[in-house]
């Protein structure tokens, strides 16, 4: 039976669309990857909580943890309480800490599950922070809370530090203090201003080259305390440039949701493996997890052509989800989870489901179909029709 739907286009016209995709590729169970792959994971809101969605945070814990179990079943690690989980855009620090604790507890029941958790300064009141010492204390507060639970740290970029730092030396001072205290090697995160305008000029300069030099200097000074760095600049050339300059024991975790396929595949540069390929810590892996897992499995078997054949078609979808304003990408990630039956509703903490238009979501649906990412086509079609009807499209 033909599976059709009426979808709006960018001109505001409604056109007939027929599903064209094939069944999603199924990853091979138990296959070990030759890249470390973290998926930054979203949270599932609780729409039945009696609260003000724009002001209060209500999470459906069972559905949220179930999605992490889904990611672990595919061989993915979970990057917890990151920007994909709406950290700083609806998810507050107390709820983030509860999320980290619940995920760490759930991981104990899953053989081979791995997890790293976002450590930042988002509990601080930006309007009252004036010194670097206050930023250090903020990092130390969250660091202690996560490490007390046994968690591995992802040291997130700090809006407070970007606001009060006067020079690269201030960044060096903060990261020196944090890295010197870390109980195990951490992952650093360089989040570009396209993801968060409040982070403009991070590392002490708006000049990317100068900022990179500062970050590399910090890493080189503390190489034994740094597992890797995730950079989210959406610029593959900058990532490759930085990757080639990393110490031999420090990984590049691609955060490039535009160019991840070729960055993970790598170019074989240099005598150290970390200089010629990227591992992954990606928000888009939340939305395309089965395809990402299958592709990484093929890469581990040496099937580069199959790796690109599976992952390549997902790139147009990812570029659409992460299009400017990039910080609203979380809406597309949650929409995919809803279409694919991983949650019962399309609502988000902070009411963030409203950040993308019905036109944007219609194109997302087309691209997901083209990439063979609709896990249950009949369900996806039914849910898409329901969503469109709420916007007057029958």
PyMOL commands that set and color helices and strands:
alter all, ss='L'
color gray80, all
select helices_A, chain A and resi 61-73+83-85+93-107+126-128+132-148+159-164+168-181+197-199+202-204+208-221+223-225+236-243+260-265+273-276+284-287+289-300+304-311+314-321+326-339+349-355+358-370+377-389
alter helices_A, ss='H'
color red, helices_A
select strands_A, chain A and resi 4-8+14-18+37-40+77-80+115-119+153-155+186-191+226-232+251-254+279-282
alter strands_A, ss='S'
color yellow, strands_A
deselect
rebuild
show_as cartoon
